[in-house]
């Protein structure tokens, strides 16, 4: 990070603070909070009569961020951004609720390039962000469309094998109970008058065969081997009347849904030209790594330097400090102002 950027962030302008907070809220899909914050905290410039000056640009004498750091004053642009955030949140909610097919429909309608490499959609321009010296955060999971579609289909197969509902958001202290709300949710124990269990087993086997065929189309042999092994394990759900109580119950947990939802969310952000993490998280990671590295390499404290807060010690330079301390985010967040 350049010295000018560091100096700018050490004394952030109202524009920068507004941009950082709004970026975090939108990135985390807190749509209602983001809308309220943007409405109530947008910096307005008034004339002598108290009327807002539309399209106001700070004078050269005002302290202001660089052009690419200033948040847009356009309400229309913010609403467009918020609409995309709401779509991301809706897709995530569908996946976390086990409604995978609905999530796929929304993806193909609004973000078609996420599940198809051949579709090229003009990338939407991301909101201006605080400069971070063009540091990029690389996704820890694949964003390959073929992998994403397979992961969604495998999750859909797991949900079709379910015999006990998994509510989202989960209710505190609630226990799963058997359900008969969907024919695919009751492939094991079928009351009189419902579809024959054999019919449902055949439908699940057909799904498994399609997944197998889809996995075999992967061009990379290593990917094929990985997914074939995964399918072999997931197919074990068919061997149990109540798979939620089996050795392969991990495929029916909320954590499983969350992993797929997070992967899809990262892919949407990547395909729409947005960073995979918020500016605040990126800066926090950068700060943590910077101070940790300085501590490990024995960098000495410069006179007058402001050090990261430490338990039981002041953040200012002390005589007994020789090596800079690491940055403890948990302790920093726990400090009282």
N, C-alpha and C positions, 0 to 999 in steps of 0.2 A: 504494500500500500504506500502510495507516495506521501511525502511529508505534507504537501498541501491538503491532500484528502484527510490525513490524520489530524491536521490542525483544524480543518473544517468540522470534523466530527467531534473534536474536543469541545468546541463551542457551537453546537448545532443551532441553526436558525429555526424559527417556527415552521417554515416550509419543510425542512428536513424532518423534524419531529413528527409533523402531521403525516408526511409520506411514510415514515417508518412504521407508525402505528397502523395506518390504513392498510399498508402492505401486509402486515402480519394478520390483521383481521380478515382480509380477503383471502390470503393464502390458506388460512385455517378454516375458511368457509363459515365464519361467523357473520352471516349476511345481514341479519337484523341489527347487530351491534355496529357493523361497518356502515350501514346506511344512516343510523342515528349519529354515529361519530362524525361522519362526513358532513351531515346536515348541521350539526351543532358546533363543530370546531373549525369549519372552513374559515380561513382568514378573509375578512371582507374589508374593503377600503371604501370609506364614506366621504362624500363631499361635504361642503360647509352646511348644507341643509340636512345632512344625515342620510342622504340617499346613497345606495351602493353604486360604486363606479364599476361598471361591467368591463371585463377585459383589461383590468388594471395590471400594468407591468411595473414592478418596483423600479424606482429611479436608480441611477448608477451609484448614488451615495448610500443607498440602503444596503444593509447586509443581506445577501441573498445567495442561494445555492447556484451551482452551475446550471446551464440551460437544461441538461438532461437529468437534473436532480429535482427540479421544481415540479410539484404535482399539478396535474391539469386542472384548470378552472372550469372546464366544461362539464356541466351536469349530465349532458347527453353521453359523454365519453365514460363517465363514472357509471351510469346506468347500464351501459353496454358491458362494462367490466363486471358489474354486479350480476347481470344476467348469466354470464358465463360461470361465475362462481356458484350461483344457484344450481346450474345444470350439473356442475361437478359434485355438489353436495347431494343432489337427487340421485345421481348414479351411485355414489358411495352408499347412500341409505338403502337403495335397492339391493346392493350386494350384501350389506350387513344384515339385511332382513331376509336373505336367502332368495330374493327374487332376481335371479341371475338373467333370465331371458329378458325381463323388462330393462335391465341395465344394458344388455347388448343392443336392444332396440334404440335406446337413448344414445348410446355411443355411435351407432351407425348413422343416426339421424343428425346429431350435433357435432360429433368429433370422428368422422368416418376414417380419417387417416390413422387413428389409434389401432384399429383392428385390420387395416388393409394397407400394405406397403405401396400398392399401386395407385392409391388415391392421393393426389397432391392438392391440399387446400391452402390457399393463401394464408400465411401465418398472421394472426392478429398481433398488432404491435403491443407489447407489454407496457404497463404504466411506467413512467419515468421513475427510476429508483435511485437510492443513494449510491454513489460510486463506490465500488469495492475493488477497483483495479482489475476489473474483468475476471475475477475469480469465479470459476464454475464449480458447482457441486454435481458430481457424477452419481447417477442412480446406482444403488447397491443391488438392484434387481433388473432383470432384462426388460427392455421396452420394445423388443421385437414383436411386431403384430401377430406373427404365428404363435409365439409363446404365450402372448396375452390371451388370444382366443382359446388356445388349448386350456390354459389355467381356468378361464371362465367356464368352459364346457365341463371340465373335470369337477369344478365346484358345483355346477348344476346337476351333474350326475350324483354327487354326494348328497345334495339336498333332496333329490328324488328318492334316495334310499332311506331318508329319515322316517322314523316312526314316532318320534317325540318332537314336539315343536320347540323351537329355540327363539324366544321372543327378542326383539330388538326395538327400542332399547330394553335391556334386561331389567326385570323388576327385582328389587332387593329382596333376597331371601326366597325367591320363587324357585320351585322345583319343576322340571319338565314333566309333563303328563302325556299319556298317549292320546292321539287325536285321530279323528276320522274325517277331517275337513277336506282332504285332498286324496284322490286315488293314488297318487305317487308317494304320499306320505305314509301309506299303510300297505306296504308290500308284504308285510310279515303276518300280522294278525288281522284278519278281515272278518267283520261281523256278517251275519246273515243279511242278504239283500244287497251287499256291496259287490264290486267287481271281483271276479275270481282271482285268487292269489297267483295262479299260474299265468294269467294274462299280464299282470303287473310285472312278474318276474321276466317274462318275455320282452316287455317294453324296456325294462332296465338292461337286459342283455343286448338288445338292439342298440341302446345308447352306448354301451361299452364297446360294441363292435365298431361303431362310427368313430369313437375316440381312438381306437386302435388304428383304424385306417387313416385318421387325421395325423396321428403321431408318425406313421410311416412315411408321410409326405415331407417331413422335415429334411432339408438337404444335408444338415450336419450330422454325421454318424453319432457323435457324442451326445447331441441333443436327443436324437432318436432313442439312444440307450437310456438316457435319464428319464424320458417320459414313459418309455415302456416299463421301466421299473416302478415308476410312480403309479401307472395304471394297474399294474399287478397288485400293488398294495391297496389301492382304492377299491379295486374289484372285490377285495375281501369283505366289503360291507354286505355283499349279496349272500354271504354264507351264514348270516345271523338273523334270527327272528327280530331281535332288538339290537341293532348295531350300536346304539348309544351306550350299551353296556358290554361291548366287546373290546377286544384288544386293538381294534382299528378305530375306536371312538374318536381319536384325535382329528379325524377328517370331518367330524360333525360339530366341532367346537366353534365358538365365536372367534377365537384367535385365528382359525383357518380363514374365516370370512374376512377378518381384518387384514390379513396378509395380502389377500387378493385385492381388496379395496384400496390398500395403500399403493400396490403396484400399478393398478389402473390409474389412480390419481396422479402418480408421478409421470406416467406415460402421457396423460392429457396435458399436463403442464409442459412437458418437453415438446409435444407436437404443436402446441399453440405458442411456442417461443417464450415461455415463461420459466424463470428459475425454479428448480425443484424444491428449494427451501426459501423461507422468507429472509429478507435482508438482516433482520435482527438475529436470526439463528446463524446466518453465515458469519456475521461480525462476531458473535459470541464464540463460535468455533475457532475463528481466526485468532481472537484474543487469547483463548485458552491454549491453543497450540503455540502461539508466540511466546507467552510467558513460561510455558512448560519447557520449551526448547531452550530458552535463555537460562532457566534454572538448571537444566541438565548439563548445559555446556559451561556452567560456572561463570556466567556473565555477572560482573560486579555492578553494584548500584551506583548510579551517577548522583553526584551531589544535588540535592533539591528535588530528586525525582519522586513522583507520586506512585506509591506501590499498591498492588492489589490488596484489598482488605484481608486480614488474617485473624483468626480467632484469638482474642485476647491482646491483639496488638494494633497499634495505630497504622493507618495507611501511609503515613508520611515516613520519610527516611529516618532511620534511627542509627545511632552510632555502632550498635552491634550487628547491623545488617551488612553483610559482605556480598552474599550472592542473592540475586533477585529471587523472590518467592514465586511458586507457581500460582496460577489463578484458580481459585476455588469458587466455581459458580454457585454451588449450593449455599456456601457461607455468604456469598455476596447477595444472593436473593433473600437470605434470611435476616439481613441487617435492617434495623429499624431506622427510618429517616430521622 
